[in-house]
Structure formats: C-alpha cells, structure tokens
C-alpha cells in the first residue's frame, strides 16, 4: 500500500478521538454526571494501562522464551527489559516533576499574574490609592504658622508611572491553568503516547502489503479512540472558578487536546510504514503506561472527593467494558 493511502488510514484512526471532546463544553453538568464521567475515564484508562503493558511485555516474554528454548541469549532480555523499566520510570517520574514544577509556579505567581491591587483608604477621590505608582509622599517643611512654630506637612511629588508589562500570550504560563485543565492535558499526553504505538502497528501492516489487516486495524482503533476522547474531557466537566461558576473550555483548547491525543496515531502510521523496531515500541508503550498510571491516581483522588462509591463502580464498569469491547474488535481483526 502506498504512503498516501497509509497516511489516510492513520488519519481516520486518530480523528475519532474528537467524538468525545464536546462533553467538555457541557454548560452545567450535574454532580452525578460529573462523577460518572470521571469514573468512566478511570475505567478507560485502567484498561489502557493493561493493554499497553501487555503489548510492551510481549517482546520481553518472547526473548525469555528463546532463552528457555536455547535459541536465544540474555542480551535481548536485558536490553528490552531495561527499556521497559526506563519507560515506566520516565513516564511516571516526569509527570511527578512536572506537577511539582507547576505547583511551585502557581504558588509564586499572584492571582491574575500581576501585582497586588492598589487600595484606596484615604476617602479623598482626588488622591491616588495607597500602593499605586504615583502615590509617593515626601516630607517637606511647611511655612511657619501661628506663633512661629514650624510643622511638617506631606507634599506629593510626581513620579513617572512604570512602563506597562507586555501582555502575556494565552497558554504561555501553564501554571495559570486550573487543575482540571492541567489534568486533561496530562491525559491527552498519555493517550497520545499510546496512540503513537497504535499508529506504528497500522503503518507496519500497510507497509507489508497487508491491506485487509491494516483496514480492520483502523476500524478497531477508530472505535477505540472514540472512547478516549471522553477520558480526556472528563476532568473538565467539574472545572469551576472560586465563585462556583462553570469554566467552559474553548473549542480551540479542546481541538488542541484532540491533536495531542490523536495526532500521534497519524505520526506513528507514517513512521511505521518505513521501518519496524521492537525497542521503539517498547519504549513508547511503557512511557504511555507510566503517564497514564499517574493520571489514574489523580482521577481517583477526584473521585474520592465525591464520596459516591456507587457512581465510581458504575463508571469503572462502563469504562472497562467499553475498552475491552473495542479491543475485541481489534483482536478479531487479527492484531
């Protein structure tokens, strides 16, 4: 199959992640719906952890079997096993470091990204508020009054206003994002790493001329990726400001998350059409598993705050069944 048709297959498999993104635009989702969506996301991501780790371990298991049969050495076992551990460690550890860095930045930046507002406590409408740039008071002697005693009176001296800072571009400081949006970004990154490995499988099948297998894989992965969009947007359903008002993400923000989560399917398809590499697959799969595991712990913390074990169980069941059902289609295709 030519590279053009192969890339089209990769695009179709990845673009279906957009189907679940409109959930993030719900105006006022009920608390019950938010809890179910969060739990469903956990179920989908738990399935992905199992799916990713099982595929990542297959080359290591095959190498161990070759050693047992006397047809292989320990070199591939140690090499692939080392990549397995490194990928998991980097996937988990990098997100821990990232979250700590974001928390530090959020702590040192005032709300709104600027200085503390000026406060008017003088009661004089003509006087600049205390703390404003032009409120500079210098003490100077006043003219003699009364019996010749001198008193000191404050006189105001003009000082140039500071140059206004350049406006900050939207998205320049991720630390200004709400926790829900940062969590949605982490989910999209983890799913994107997973979908890159799926794209490699599509590209490799098409590159070998197995058109039927590649087409069935696209159908299965397209259905599978459709459930992942819900997992990305689930945290956004509970994104509210300090006053309890719903913060609806823009379509640009949602499409960006979709590009991060689904775009790697297309990239993986393009690369997989040209070469096959077990070490690369193992590394990306374990990176995905580590990052998804970290996100699951965050979502479980959100679920614990809802204190609805019944809704957590229902959502987990829905997510797991959806994950295994779509995986069954992929398996039936011969993957």
N, C-alpha and C positions, 0 to 999 in steps of 0.2 A: 504494500500500500504506500502511495506517495506521501510526502511530508505534509502536503496541503490537506489531504483528507484526514490524516492522522491528527493534525492540529485542530481540525473541526471537531473530531471526536473528543479531544481533550477539553475543548471549549464547552461542548454540550454537557459533559460530565461535571464540569465545575460550576457552570452558571446556575444550576438548580439550587445552589445554596441561597440564592436570593429569595426563594419562595417563602422562607420563614422570617425574613427580615422585617416585613411590615408589622409584625407583632410588637416591635419596639416602638411603634407610633401610636399604640392604643392610648386614648386620652385619659381615661380614669379606670384602669383595670381594678377589679375588686380585690381585696386582700386574699380571698380564697383563690382567685385565678392567678395572682402573683405567686402564691405558694406552690400551686400545681405546676406552673411554668418552670419555676426554679427547680422543683424536684424532678420534672421531666428532663431538664437539662442535665441534672446529675446522672439520671439513668442512661441517657445517650452517651455521656462522656465516660461513664464506667464501662459501658460496652466497648467504646473506642479504646480504652486502656487495655482491656482483654484482647481485642482484635489486633492492636498494634504490637503488643508484647509477644503474642503468639506468633505473628509473622516475623518479628525480629529474631525470635529464638530459633526458628526453623533452620537457618544455616548453621548455627552453633550445634544444634542437635544432630544435623546431618554429618558434621565434622566429627562429633563424638562417636557416631555410629561407624564411621570409616575407621576410626582408631580401634574400635572394638573388633571390627572385622579384619584388622590387619592390613587394610588398604590405604590407610592414611596416617599422618603424623600429628603430633600435638601442636605444631605450628599454627595451622588454621584455627584450631580450637582456642588457643591463647589469643591470637590476633582478633578473631571475631568476638570472643568473649570479652576481651578488653574494650573493644568498641562498644559493646553492649553496655558495659558498666559506665564507661565515659559518657555515652549519650544520655543515660539516665541521670547521672550526676550533674551534667551540664544543664539538662532540661529542667531539673528541679532547682539546682543551686542558682542558676542565672535569674530565675524569676524571684527567688528569695532576695537576692541582692537588688534586683530592680525595684521591688516593693519597698525595701528599706530606703533606698535612694529617693524614691518618690515621697515617702513619708517625711524624710528629712527636709526635702524641698518645700513640701506643703507646710511644714511647721515654721520655717523661717520666713515664708512669704506672707505678708498681711493679706487679709481678705481683699479681693479685688486687685491685688498686685501692686498697690500704691502705698503711700504713707498714711499715717493716721489722719483722719479728717480734722479740720480746724473747728474749734468750739467757741461760740460766742457767749461769753458770760458777762459782758460789760453792760448790756442793756442800752448801749449807745448805737443807734443804727448807722451812724457815720464812722464808727470805729471798726477797723478790721478785726475779725475774730482772733482770739488767742491761738497762737500756733500758726497763723498764716504767714506767708513770706514777708509781707510788708509790715508786720507788727514787730517793729524793733523800737525799743524805748531807750533813750539816752537821758541821763540825769544831768541837768544844767542849772546853774544858779538863776533864780528869778530876781526881778528888780526888788529893791528894798521896799518894804511896806510897813505901815503902822509906825512904830517907834524906832524904826531903823533896823530892826532885826531882819536878817536875810533868811529866806526859806528856800528850800529846794523844790522845784516843780518839774515833773517829767515833760520833756518836749519830744515830739515824734520826728524822727529823721527818715527820710525816704531811702529805701534800699531797692536796688533793681530786682525785679522778680526773676526767679531762676528760669532757665530755658526748659520748656516742657519736654518731657521724655518722648522719644519716638513711640508711636503706637505699637503694641505687641501683636504680631500676627496670630491668628487663630490657630491653636494647636502647637504654638511654639513651646509653651510650658505645659507638659503633660501633668505636672503636679497640680495645676489648677482644675483638672478634670475631677468630676465626682468619683467616688469609689466604684459606683456601678459602671461607669463608662470605662474606667481602667480595667475592671474585671472583664467586661465584654471584649476589650482589646486583647487581653491575655488569652481568652477562649479562642478568639479568631486566630491568634498566632499558633496556638497548639493545634487547632484543626488544620491550619494551613500546612504545617509540617507533615501531618498525617496525609493530607491530600496530595502533597508532593510525591509521596511514596506510591499512592494510588495511580498518579499520572505516569510514574515510571512503568508500572505494570501494563497500562494501556499502550504506551509507546513501544514497549518491548514486544508485545503481541502483534501490533501493527507492523513493526519493523521486520518481524519474521514472516510476514505474509499471512498470518492467521486472522483473516478479516472477520470471520464469523465470531471467533472468540473475542476479538477486540470490540466488536459491536455489542455483544452481550455484556461485556465488562462495563461499557459505557452506560448501558441501560441500568445495570445494577448500581454502579457508583452514582449515577444521576439521582436515583431514588434515595440512595443512602445519604447523599449530600443534602437532599431536601430536608431531612430531619436535623441536620447540623445547623441550619440557619436559625431554628428555634433555640438551640443551645446557646448560640451567640447572643441573641437578643433577650434571653430570659432575665438577666440581671437588670436590664433597662426598664422592665415593667415596674420595678419598685424604686425608680430614681426620682426622688423628691428633694426640694430645697429645704432650707431651715424653717420656712413657714408652712411646710407640708404641701406645697404646690407641685404638681407633676411637671417634670422636666422632660419634654419630648425631644428626642434626637432628631436632627435634620436628616433629610433624605441623603444628602452628601455624606454625612457621617455614617449612615447605615450602608451605603454603597461602598464606602471605603473599607468597612469591616468585611463586607462581602468579597471585596477584591483581595483582602489579606487572607481570608479563609478559603476562597475558591480559586483564586488566581494560580496558586502553586500547582493545581491539577493540570492546568494548561502548560506551565513551565516544565513539570515533570514529564508530560507526554512528549514535549519537544526533545528533551534530553534523552528519554528512554528510547526514542526511535533510533538514536545513533549508537548507543552503547548499553551494555549491561554490567552492573557492578554490585555484587553482594555486599561488600563493605559499605558502600554509599547508602544502600537500602537500610542496612542495619543501623547505621549512624542516624539517619533521618527518622527512622521509626522510633528509636529509643529517645531521641530528642523530643519527639512528639509525645511519647508516653510520659516522660518526666514532666513536661509542661502541663499536660492535661491532668496528671495526678495532683499537681499543685493547685490548679484551678478547682478541682473537685473538693479539696479541703476548704477553699474559700466559700464555695457554694453551700457546703454542708454547714458552715458557720452561719450563713444567711438563713438556712432552713431551721437551724436551732432557735433562732430568734422568734420565728413564727409560732413555735410551740404547738405545731399541728402534726403529730406523728401520723395521723390517718392520711392527711394530704401528702405527706412525704412518701408514704408507702405507695399510694396510688400513682403519684408522679414517677417514682422509681420504676414501677411496673410498666407504665406506658412507655417510658424511655427505653428500657431494656428490651421490651417486646418489639418496639419499632426498630431498634438497632439490629436485633437478631433476624427479624423478618427481612429487612433489606439485605443483610449479609447472606441470607439463604438464597436470594436471587443471584447474587454474585457467585456463590458456590455452585449453584445449578448451572451457571454459565460455563463452568469448568475452570474457574480461577483457583 
